[in-house]
Amino acid sequence: MMLKKSLVLTAVACLGLPMVSMAEEPPIEAYKAWTATKDHTIWAPLGGLKGDPAKGRKLAIASAKGNCLACHELPIPEEGFHGEVGPNLSGLASRYTEGEIRMRIVDIQVLNPASLMPPMYKNPAELKNVAKKYVGRTILTAQEVEDVVAYLMTLK
């Protein structure tokens, strides 16, 4: 591992490329608590953040982040594979409110304890048997959740 890292650093220096962090994981973001209503809706954006639909679309495709396409069909024709385990998300915003969509992303298991979808923004202190890279962190950041919500709200 040390030799590989040394070779990368040497190549970067020789090619005159900008240095980037070699850290494996970004720093842990402070968790932004959320509150759901009795009807399982999270009306307020996490941390008061505003989502970006273009970034949310990229996250929905990204296998290292949202990875929505692994289980859901989405109106993203340039991607060849669309999962069939979860429901088709086309037209989602015509069926659910923004707050209902946010709840489903944050922690679908509140609505359906048998769901295979992992909670994307559950309090890390409540998680058990978590992969080492997720200890103390959520799958998506609060901003990423809001970006995905903003994208899904375009699907009418």
C-alpha positions in Angstrom: 0.0 0.0 0.0 2.8 2.4 0.9 4.7 1.7 -2.3 1.5 2.2 -4.4 0.8 5.6 -2.7 4.4 6.6 -3.2 4.2 5.8 -6.9 1.0 7.8 -7.3 2.6 10.8 -5.5 5.7 10.5 -7.8 3.6 10.3 -10.9 1.6 13.4 -9.8 4.7 15.4 -9.2 6.4 14.3 -12.4 3.4 15.1 -14.6 2.9 18.4 -12.9 -0.7 17.4 -11.8 -2.3 19.2 -8.9 -2.1 17.4 -5.6 -5.4 16.0 -4.2 -6.1 14.6 -0.8 -5.2 10.9 -0.5 -7.8 10.5 2.3 -10.1 7.6 1.8 -13.2 9.2 3.3 -14.2 12.8 3.7 -14.5 14.2 7.2 -17.6 13.2 9.1 -20.3 15.8 8.7 -22.2 16.9 11.8 -25.6 15.1 11.8 -28.6 17.4 11.2 -31.5 16.1 13.2 -34.9 15.8 11.4 -38.4 15.5 12.6 -41.2 13.5 10.9 -44.9 14.2 11.4 -47.4 11.5 12.5 -48.1 10.8 8.8 -44.4 10.1 8.2 -43.5 13.2 6.4 -40.3 15.4 6.8 -41.5 18.8 5.7 -38.4 20.9 6.5 -35.3 20.4 4.3 -32.4 18.9 6.3 -30.4 21.7 7.9 -32.5 24.2 5.9 -30.5 23.3 2.8 -31.7 23.9 -0.7 -31.3 21.0 -3.2 -29.9 21.1 -6.7 -31.8 18.8 -9.1 -28.8 18.4 -11.5 -26.5 17.3 -8.6 -29.3 15.0 -7.4 -29.6 13.3 -10.8 -25.9 12.6 -10.7 -26.2 11.2 -7.2 -29.1 8.9 -8.3 -26.8 7.5 -11.0 -23.6 7.3 -8.9 -22.9 3.7 -7.7 -20.7 5.0 -4.9 -23.4 7.3 -3.5 -27.1 7.2 -4.0 -27.0 4.3 -6.4 -30.8 4.5 -7.0 -30.5 2.8 -10.3 -29.4 -0.4 -8.6 -33.0 -1.0 -7.5 -35.2 1.5 -9.3 -36.1 2.4 -12.8 -35.6 6.2 -13.5 -36.1 8.3 -16.6 -32.4 8.3 -17.3 -32.2 6.7 -20.8 -28.4 7.1 -21.2 -27.9 4.6 -18.4 -28.2 1.0 -19.6 -29.1 -0.8 -16.3 -32.1 0.0 -14.2 -33.1 -2.2 -11.2 -36.4 -3.8 -10.7 -36.4 -4.6 -7.0 -37.8 -1.2 -6.0 -40.7 0.7 -7.6 -40.3 2.7 -10.8 -39.6 6.3 -9.8 -40.9 7.9 -13.0 -43.7 10.3 -12.1 -42.8 10.1 -8.4 -43.5 13.8 -7.7 -47.0 13.4 -9.0 -47.7 10.7 -6.4 -45.8 12.1 -3.4 -45.1 15.5 -1.8 -41.6 16.8 -1.2 -41.9 15.8 2.5 -43.0 12.3 1.7 -40.2 11.8 -0.8 -37.7 13.2 1.8 -38.9 10.7 4.4 -38.5 7.8 1.9 -34.9 8.8 1.2 -33.9 9.6 4.8 -35.3 6.3 6.3 -37.8 4.3 4.3 -37.8 1.7 7.1 -39.9 4.0 9.2 -42.7 3.4 6.7 -41.8 -0.1 5.7 -39.5 -2.0 8.2 -39.1 -4.9 5.6 -37.7 -2.5 2.9 -34.4 -3.6 1.5 -33.5 0.1 0.9 -31.0 1.3 3.5 -31.7 4.5 5.4 -29.7 7.2 3.6 -29.7 9.7 6.5 -30.4 8.0 9.8 -28.7 9.2 12.9 -25.4 7.3 12.9 -25.7 6.8 16.7 -28.7 4.6 16.0 -27.1 2.4 13.4 -25.9 -1.2 14.2 -23.6 -3.6 12.3 -22.4 -0.9 10.0 -19.5 -1.3 7.5 -16.4 0.3 8.9 -16.4 3.2 6.4 -19.9 4.2 7.6 -19.2 4.2 11.3 -20.3 7.6 12.6 -21.6 8.8 9.3 -24.7 8.6 7.0 -24.7 7.2 3.5 -25.7 10.6 2.0 -24.9 14.0 3.5 -27.8 16.3 4.3 -26.9 18.3 1.2 -26.9 15.2 -1.0 -30.3 14.2 0.4 -31.7 17.6 -0.5 -30.1 17.3 -4.0 -31.8 13.9 -4.6 -35.1 15.2 -3.3 -34.8 18.2 -5.7 -34.2 15.8 -8.6 -37.0 13.5 -7.7 -39.4 16.5 -7.4 -38.7 17.1 -11.2 -40.2 13.7 -12.0 -43.9 14.6 -12.5 
